[in-house]
Amino acid sequence: FYLDQTFDSKQHAKKATKSAINLYNQIRLHVSLDYKTPNMVYKLTA
């Protein structure tokens, strides 16, 4: 999630943040969500 990186510009940091949020919410499976992504769980409850 880019926690150990430094960025050479604000734009680069914003891009990395968007990428990390996408990875966390739409790609990474979560054990506490029965191996679903947060996005999958949200769609199931909506």
C-alpha positions as CSV (number, residue, x, y, z in Angstrom):
1,F,0.0,0.0,0.0
2,Y,3.0,2.3,-0.6
3,L,3.5,2.9,3.1
4,D,7.3,2.7,2.7
5,Q,7.6,5.0,-0.3
6,T,8.3,8.7,-0.7
7,F,6.9,10.5,-3.6
8,D,8.5,13.1,-5.9
9,S,5.3,14.9,-6.5
10,K,1.8,15.4,-5.1
11,Q,0.3,14.0,-8.3
12,H,2.4,10.8,-7.9
13,A,1.2,10.5,-4.3
14,K,-2.5,10.9,-5.4
15,K,-2.1,8.3,-8.1
16,A,-0.6,5.8,-5.6
17,T,-3.4,6.5,-3.1
18,K,-6.1,5.9,-5.7
19,S,-4.3,2.6,-6.7
20,A,-4.1,1.5,-3.1
21,I,-7.7,2.2,-2.4
22,N,-8.8,0.3,-5.5
23,L,-6.6,-2.7,-4.6
24,Y,-8.0,-2.7,-1.0
25,N,-11.7,-2.3,-2.0
26,Q,-12.0,-4.2,-5.3
27,I,-9.1,-6.7,-5.6
28,R,-7.9,-7.8,-2.2
29,L,-9.9,-10.5,-0.5
30,H,-10.6,-10.1,3.2
31,V,-10.8,-13.0,5.6
32,S,-13.3,-11.1,7.8
33,L,-15.6,-10.8,4.8
34,D,-15.5,-14.5,4.1
35,Y,-12.9,-14.0,1.3
36,K,-14.9,-11.4,-0.5
37,T,-13.8,-7.8,-1.4
38,P,-15.5,-4.9,0.4
39,N,-16.9,-3.9,-3.0
40,M,-18.6,-7.3,-3.4
41,V,-20.1,-7.2,0.1
42,Y,-21.4,-3.6,-0.5
43,K,-23.1,-4.7,-3.7
44,L,-24.7,-7.7,-2.0
45,T,-26.2,-5.4,0.7
46,A,-27.3,-2.6,-1.6
